[in-house]
Amino acid sequence: MVSKLSTVEFIIGNISAPGELSAKRMFGEYGIYCADKMVALVCDDQLFIKPTPGGKAFLNECVEVAPYPGAKPCFVIPEEKWSDSAWLSQLIALTYAQLPAAKKKAPKKST
């Protein structure tokens, strides 16, 4: 199943983040970026947050599931929490703060 752009726009619209938020389409699904870090995924119209110790403590009880086959497990955020802007923004801020900086890609060598 492919995620709808309207789902991604709704989620991003409810987040106040420490950096610029954007979504990038990837194989019919979406990665949600805060500045240069991917903090979440939207797959099959479900929200998955990258796991961090702070996120786990904030969520208290959480379900971890791989968003697609072969992926590392992420926190599944129930749809009823998507409209709680303060809660979702705090979770994204905690996640962003604890994820490592994005690795810079080496420039491609010309042959």
N, C-alpha and C positions, 0 to 999 in steps of 0.2 A: 504494500500500500504506500502511496506517495503522500507526503504531508502537504497541506494546503498553505499557501502563502498567507491567507487570512489568519490562520492559527499563529504563525510566526509573528505577524504584525501585531496581533492582540497581545501576545506575551511580551514582546519588546516594548510595546506602548505602556505596559504596566511596570516597567523597571526604570528606576533612577539609579544610574550606575556611576562608579568613580571614573570611568573613561567612556569614550564614545562607543555606543552600541551599534552593531551591524549584524546582518545575517548573510551567510554565503551559502548558495545552493550547492549541494554535493550529492550527486547520484539520486536526485529526487527528494532528498531530505535536506535539512539545514543545520549548519553550525552557527551558534550565536557567539559573537566575539565581543569582548569588552576591551577596548583599545586593541592590543595585538595578541591577546590571549583568548583561546576558545574556552568559554566557561560552561557552555551547554550545547545540547543537541535537541532538535525536534525531529523525531522519527515516528512514522505512523501516527502523526498528530498527537504524540505524547512528548512531554518535556522531561529531558534527562539532564541532570546537573553533574558536572565532573566531580568526582569524590575528593574531599579534603578532610582533614581532621576537624577543622572548624565547622565545616558544613555538617559533618556527622553529629557533632555536639549540638549544633543549632537545631537540627531536625529531631534529635533525641531518638525517635524510632523511625527508621526509614527502610525502604525496600531498595535493594540494589539489583539491577538487571542490565544485561548487555543490550544496548539500543539496536544493535544489528548483529548478525552472526560474526563471530570472530573479534568483536569489540570488547574492551575492558568494561566491567560493570560500572554503572553510574546510578546516582540517586534518581528514582522515579518520583516526580512531583505530581500529585493528584490534580486534576483539572479544577477542582473547587478552590485550590490555593492560587491559581494563576491571576485572579482578579484582586488578590490582597497585595496591593502595590508595596506597602511598607515591608511586609514579610518577605516578599519575593526579592525586593531590592536589597534587603539586608543579607539574604542568602547569597545573592550574586556578589555583593561586596566582599563577604567573607571568602567566597570561592576565589574571586579575583586576587585577593591579597595573598592567598596561600599557594596559588599555582606558580610554577617557575616561569621566568621570562621566556618568551618565544625564542626559539633558536633561529638565528639568521641563516638563511640558505646561502650556500656558496654559489658564486656566479658560474653559469655553465661555461665550460671551455669550448672554444671554437675549434673545429677540426679541420 
